[in-house]
């Protein structure tokens, strides 16, 4: 089963996504806001914009992912790079069509 979780950066929804993924489900998600603890972790790693994430290659994804602790694996699982490319380009229509409304 595929689950798309709105508000996936929240502690509860992120935990729900992790449980679903561990049980073999395909999980994606979106969030209008990235907030603690995820925002703190990303900021600590120097990640402050969608444009930065949109430019990540596999090596950069691996480098950042290895430092995400309990959130490891979410970059690829949740399609962060694809989401960031759409958001950095201001393509809210494309984002909504692929990931749902982020607000």
Buried (B, 14 or more C-beta within 10 A) or exposed (E): EEBBBBBBBBEEBBEBBBEBBEEEEEBBBBBEEBEEEBBEBBEEEEBEEBEBBBEBEEEBBEEBBEEBEEBEBBBEBBBBBBBBBBBBEEEEEBBBEBBBEBE
